[in-house]
Amino acid sequence: MYICVCKAVSDKRIERSVEQGVRRLKDLKDMTGLGSCCGKCVPEARRALSDALARQSAQQHFMQVAVAA
């Protein structure tokens, strides 16, 4: 799903950005250009970033538990 139509940034692009080390909205904006035109996407981008970070954290926790077992 497109989060920023102006810059064609999708939720999948945000997930990939998190995989590449993005942790802050400012970094996401710098990497993708998101929010630099009309700005209407920023609240949804913030949610998508938060969701992607939470999924990554959960996956890392699962991997740590699996390795420890």
N, C-alpha and C positions, 0 to 999 in steps of 0.2 A: 504494500500500500504506500502511496506517495504521502510523505509527511510535508515536504516543501515542494510545491508545484513549480514555483519560480525557478528553482535550481535543480529540479528533478531528483530530489533526495528521498529515497524510500526507507522504510523501516529496516529492510535487509542491509542497506548501505550503512545505516546507523549501527547495526549489529556487527558488520565487518569492521567498522571504525573502532568499536569497543575491543574487538579481537586484536586490532593493531595498536591498542594501548590508550585510546581516548577514554578519559575519565570525567571530564568536565564539559559543560555545554559550550564554553568559550573555545575549547579545543575542537569540538565538533564543528562549530561555526567556522573556525579557521580552516579546517580540513575540507569542508564541503561547500562553504559559501552560504549555507542555510541561514535564513533569517536576515539576509543582507538586502533584500528587496522590500517586500511589504511587511514582513515581520509577523504575519498572522500565524505562521507555523511554529513559532517559538514555544508556546505552551505544550503543543502536542510533541514537539521534538524533545522537550524536557522529559515528558512522560516516557517516550520511546527509549531515550537514553537510560533513564532510571530502570525500566523494565529489562533492557539488554544487560545492564550492569548486574542486576539481581540474578538473571539467568546465568551469567558467567560465574558469579559467586557461588551459586548453587551447584553448578557443574564442577567447579574446583573443589568444593566441599565433598561432593560425591566421590570424586577421584581420590581425595585424601583418605576417605573412609575405606574405599575399595582396596587401596594399596596397603593400608594398615591391617586389613582383615586377613 
